[in-house]
Amino acid sequence: MKLIQLHPLDNVAVALEDIAKGETIPVGEQQVTAAEEVKRGHKIALTAILSETQVMKYGCAIGYAKEDITPGQWVHTHNVRTGLSENGEFCYHHQTYELPQVAPRTFQGFRRADGRAAIRNELWIIPTVGCVNSIAQRLVRENQHLVTGSIEGLYTFPHPFGCSQMGADHAQTRKLLAALARHPNAGGVLVLGLGCENLTMDQFKEELGEYDSNRVKFLVCQEVSDEIEAAGALLKELADYAGQFQRQEIPAGELVVGMKCGGSDGLSGITANPTVGRFSDRLIALGGSTVLTEVPEMFGAESILFSRCENEEVFNKAVKMIDDFKAYFTAHGQVVYENPSPGNKAGGITTLEDKSCGCVQKGGSAQVVDVLNYGEAVTKKGLNVLSGPGNDLVSATVLTASGAHMVLFTTGRGTPFGAPAPTVKISTNTALYEKKSSWIDFNAGTVASGESLDSAGDRLLDYVLEVASGKQTKTEQQGFREISIFKDGVML
């Protein structure tokens, strides 16, 4: 199959392989002859589409024709425009779908003293301010001898913030860093400060709340004569504590998994994203939790998610999240539809509606049980929606901060970065999987070759449980771990 029509209402089909000009391709019970070359992931008109009428994909409008489009024409940015604006009204029309039946599953993880499950047993150094980044990085280099026994790594997450910030912007940094310090994958955490920054250690402790003094230690570098020696001693204490934890069997329903996409292409919403959606439904059926973010990449596809909010309270929180993000755009003089990226367009994504309809496929068919603010932790079992931008590093960081044990990251173009939590890269096409074997963990491109989405979802569940049990992702193997904090304020 070289072309796929995703929904009976669609007036375009998507090329699963490159199509030559003049080539005649069957699509369901009809045939279409390509009037020009159509690259993999791009769209071809199945019927005549008159100027200013809707272009339909996924059974949804993804934009309007700028001009008359004839059957067989390439349909993309040159002849389609977005239909989005800053305004929008939403009505709650509740829909439910049956989740799959899944036999009980387990993984080999760590049980923390507070009862939480973890999939890694690592030592983390959290800088409260960018001024101590270099010290934190030196500590990581010079204390690798602590990575022994059940301790699986020592990492730090440099960032440029923690000082010269004001108001909500400052509070956002504090909230995000404290959330990372609570993450169960860290068996021991050293919070490293300078001493004169805006984000004082007292502020950090207040944000952190109740903590286990065996698991979390604090050091203010200006208060000691030799910060390397002092920090080394604290790391040794943390290693002695964390080294007591050993892997044990834990029900899969205790997993929290973040979901996002980046470097998307025209196959993202056909192969990788719906595969993640099938996985999400299966994990939730087992009693687990998944987290979907990237709010700007929900614009134009909100109704797909909103209809599955489990009650009106959740629906109202979801609408507020969308409205607040649109207000953030307009407050900065930006339009809400300035998306997709150049790479997305090259891969076949035409408008933000096109991108969003593919993006939300990661949410599967489960009910939305909660809507979380930036930096807020998952507390409910099921599908959670988290406020955050589409930017890869920022959204993967806040997914980790929400408590996600790992992040599933679908991509059609490829990217090497890793979040603090294990980051599973899922390719939308087999060519990428074969070309970037050092980046990609899981190939969903097989769906374009005939594998069913249910089969791919089952495979992904198996793979996630392997990673939860200790299998390293490609980013972990290469030591790629980064954070990026959402900034929206004055820099002093």
N, C-alpha and C positions, 0 to 999 in steps of 0.2 A: 504494500500500500504506500503510495507516494503522496496522497492528499487525504486530509481528514476534515470532515464537516463535524464540528463539535456538538451541534444542536440542530434539530430540524428547522428552527426559525432562522438559522444563520444564512446570510447571503454571501459569505466568503468561506473558503476552506484554507487550511494551513498546509504548507508544503513540508512533508517529513523528509524529503530529499530535494536536492536541486532539480529544477525542472527547466528544460530547454525550450526556447521559443519554438512554437509550432507543435510541441508535443501534446498529444491527446491522452488525458488521464481519466479513468473512471472514478467517480465519487458517488458512492451509494448506487442508486439506480440511474444516474445520469452520467454524462461525460462532459469534460470541459477541455477546450484547446487553448493552450497558453498563447496569448497574443505577444508576450515578451518573456524574457528569462525571469524566473522567480526562484530566489535563493531559499535554502532550507530555513524554516521558521517564519517565512514571510507568507503573506496572504494573497489569494487569487479570487477574483470575483466569480461567483457561480451563476449569478443572474445580472441583469441590468440594474444598476443602482443610480437613480436620478440625482442630480445636484440638489443638495440640502435635504436629502433623505438619509435615514439612519443606516449606518453600517453595523451589521449584527454578527457577533461572535460570542460563544458561550451562551447563546440565547439572550444576550443583553446587547444594548446599544453601546458601541465603543467609540462613537463619533459620528460625524456627518460628512457626506461626500462634498468636496469642494467643487466638483464638476461632474458631469455625466460619466459614469463608468460602465463599460461594456463587459459582457461575460468574457473571461479569460485574461482580463487586464490585471496587472500587479496592483495591489491595493496597499498604499502606505502613506507616509507623511506628505508626499507630493500631491495626493488627491483626497486626503481625509483630514478633517480638523476635529479638535476636541469639542465636546458639548458641555463641558464643565464650567461652572462659575462658582463664585464664593458663596452663593446662596443655595439653600436646600432645605426642604421640609421632609420629615420622616414620620411615618405612621407605623404603629406596632401591629403586625399581622403575624401572630405566633405560628411557627411551624416546627414540627418534630419529625425526626427520622430515627429509624431503628438502628441501633448499634450492632456490629457483628458479634457473634458468639465466639469467645476465645477461651481456650483451656488455660487454667492457672499457669503462670510462668514465674520464675525467680531469677535472681542474679546474685553474684558473689560481690557483696559490697561491705561497707564499714558501718557499724552501729555506734553513733556518737553517745556521749554520756547523757545528753538531754533526750535521747531516744530517736533523733533524726537519722535518716539514712544518708550515706555518702558513697560516691563511686571512685573517689581518689583519696589518698591520705598524704597530703602535701603540707609543706611549710610555706606560708606567704608573708612577705614583707609589704605592708601598705604605707607608702609615704603620705603624710598629711599635706605636704607642700612640695612643689617642684624643686625647691632648693636642695632637698636631700636625695634627689633621684640618684645622683652619682654615688653617694654613700651606700644607698640600698643596693645598687648594682654591684659595687665592690663586695658587699657582704655576701651576695649570692655567689660571686666567683670564689671567695675565700672560705666558704663554709660548705662546699659540696660534699665534704666527708661526712656530713650529717645525713646525707641521703643513703640510708642503709636499712636493712631489714624491711619492715613494712612501710617505711617512709619512701614515697615515690618521686619526690622532687622538691626543690627549693626555688621559689620564684618571687619576683617583685614586679610591680606594675607602675612604671613611671608615668607621670602626667605633669602638665605645666601649671596646675591650679593650686588652691588652698590659701592663696594670699592675693591681695589687691582686688578682691571681689566684694560685692555688696549685696545686701538684701536677699531676694529669692535666689539669685545666681549663686551666692555664697552658700546658702542653705542647701541648694541642689548638689553642690560638690560634697558637702558634709554628709548628706543623706546617702549619696551613692557610695562613698568610701566606707561608711559604717556598714552599709548593706553587704559590701564585699567581705568585710571582716567577719560577718556572721555566716558566711557561706560554709556549708557542711563539708565540702571537699577539702577545706583547710583544717588539718588536724591541729595546727598551731599557727598563730598569727602574731607577728611583731608589728605594732603600729609605730612608725618612725616619724618624729617631728623635728623641727629645727628649734623653735622656741620664741620667735618673734613674729610668726605668721598670724594672719587673721584667724585661721582655723586652729585655735588653741587645743591643747590636749584635753583640757576640761570640757570644751565644747564637744570634742569628739566622743568622750566618754558619756556625756549626757545624751548624745544622739544614739550611741551604741546601746545604751540601756544596760540591763542586767547581763553580766557576762561571767564566764568561768575563768578565774584568774590563773588556772593551770594552762588554759588554752590560749589566752590573749595576754600579751605583755606590751608594755609601753616604754618608749625611750625618747627623751627630748635631748637632742645632741648638744645644745648649748649648756646643758646642765652637768655634763660630765667632761673630764679632761681628755679621755680617749674613747670616742664613740664607737670605734671599730672593736675595741676590746670589750666594752660594755655590752654592745649589741651581740657580739659573739657568745658571751656568757648567757644572755637571755635566749638566744637561738638554741643553745645546748639544752637549756631547761625545757624549751618547747619540744625539741626533738625527743628528749627522754619521755615526755608525756605522750606525744603523738605516736611514738614507737610501740606503745602498748596495744594499739588497735590492730586487729587482724581481720582479714576478709571472712565473711560468713554469709550464709544463705539469707536473702531478703526477698520478700514478695515484690514482683514487678510493679504492683500498684503503688509503691512508695516513691516511684520515680517522678521527677519533674523535668520535662524536656522543653526547651525553647525552640522556636521555629522561625526562620527568616530566609530571605532570598537576596541575592546580590549578583550583579553581572548577568541579569536575566536575558533570555532570548525568547524567540517566538515559540519554543517548545516548553518553556518553563511551566506554563499553565496546563500543558497536555501530558507531560511525563513526570518530572520531578516533584512539582508542587502537589498534584493530586496523589502521588505516591506517599508523600509526607502526610497528606490528609487521611489516607487509608491507615497509615501507622497511628496517627493521632486517635482515630476512632478506636483502634485496637487497644492502645494503652489506656484510654479512658474506660473502655469496657472491662479492663483488668483492675480498675480502681485508681488509675494514675492521673496525672495532671499534665497538660500541655499549655504553652504560652505563646500567643501570637502577637507580634508588635508591628512596627512600621506603619504608623497611622496615615501618613500622606499617601501610602500605597494601598489604602482602603478607599480613598476618594473615588467616587463613581461606582463602587461595588459595595457600598455600605449595606444596602438592603439584603444582600446575600448573607451577611452576618447578623444584622439586626433582627431578621425574622426568626433567628434561632436563639435570641436572648431568652433565658428560662422564665423571666417574669418582667413586668413593666419597670420595676426598680432598676434592674440590670440594663434594660433598654434605654432608660433615661440617662444612666451613667454613660452608656455608649454614645448616645447622641451628644452629650456634653463634651465628651472626649474629642469627637470629630469637630464640633463647633469651636472648641478652645484651640485646636490645632489650626483651623482655618483662620481664626483671629490672630494667631501667632504669625502666620504668613502675611496677612493684610497689614498688621501693625508694623511690619518691616517693608511695606510697599511692594510685596511680591504677590503674584497671582498663584492660586492654589494648583494650577494645572501645569506648572513649569517642570515637567517630568514626562517622559523618561529621559535617561541619560543618552549621550551619543552611542555608547556601547549597546544599550538596550535597543536603540533604533536600528543599529547595524545588524542586530540579531533578529529583527523582525517585529519589534513592539512599536506600535504606531502612536498611540495616545496614552494618557494616564489611565483612562477607563480600560483600555486594552491591558495595560500592566496590572491594574488593580484587580480586574476579574481573574487574572491568572494568579496573582499574589494570594488572594483569600482562599484559593483552593487548598492551601496548607491547613486550613481550619477544619477540613473534613466535613462531617455532618452532625457532630455532637452539639449539644446545647451550650451556649455561652453562659457560664456560671458566675463570672465576675469581671469587672473592668478595673484595672489597677492603675494608679498614678505612677509617674516616673519614680523609680527607686523603691516602690512598694512591693512587699513580698507576697508570694502565692500562699493563700490560706485555704482555698477550696479545691476539692477534687473536681476534675473536669477541664473544659476548655476555658482558659482565661485570656482576656485581651489586655495588653499592656500599652500604656501611652509611651511613645517614643518615636523618634524620626526614622527615616528609611536608611540613613547613612550606616554602612556596614559595621564599622567599629563601634559607633555610639549605640546602635541597637543591640549588637551582640553583647556589649558590656552591660547594658541595663537588663537584658535577659538573664545574664549571670547573676546580677544583683538581686533579681526577683527570686532567686533560689533555684534556677534551672541547673540541674546536675550536668547537662550537656546541651549543646546547641546544634540543631540540624540546619545546615546552610545549603540551600539549593543554588546552583549556578549554571548558566549556559556559556559563560565566557571564561570562568576560572579566576581564582584569587587565592593567595597563599596565607592570608592572615589567620590568626587564631585568637579566640577569646580566652579569658582566664579559665573558663570551663572547657572541657574537651569539645572541639568543634568538628563535626562530621560534615565533610564536603560531599555534596550529592550532585552529580552531573546530569544535565537534562538531555545530553546526547552522547552517544558512544564515542564519537571522534574526540571529544574533550577528555573523556575518561582514559582513552588510549594515549593521547598526546601529553597530558599532564598527570602522569601516574604518581608523581611525587606530591601532588596537591589533592587529588580526588580519592575519596574513600569508598564511595558507593556509586554504581552506575544505574541511573533510572532511564537511560537512553534505550534500554531494552524494551520499554513500553512502546516506543515508536516502531520497533521491529516485530511487535505482536504479543509481547508478554502482557497479561492482564494486570490492571492496577491492583487488584486484590492480591495477586501473586507477588507483585513488587512490594506491596505493603507488608505482606508476611515476611519477605526477605529482609525488609528494613527493620521490622521488629526484632528479628533474630540478630541482626547486626548491632542494633542499639543495646541489646542485652549482653552481647560480647564486649562492647565498649564499656558498659556499666560494670562488667566483671574484670576489667583491667586491660583489655586490648587497647593499645595506643592508636590514636588517630594520626594521620600524616602530619598535621601541624604539631602534635605532641612529639612525634619522632624528631622533628626538626627544631624543637624548642621555640616555636612561634607563639607568643602570648602577648597580647596588648590590651590596653583599655583606652577608651576615649569618653570624656564626660561631656554631656550636653550643656553647652554654655549659651546663655542668653542674657547678658547684662553688661554693665559698665566695668571696664578694667581700669583700676586706679593708676 
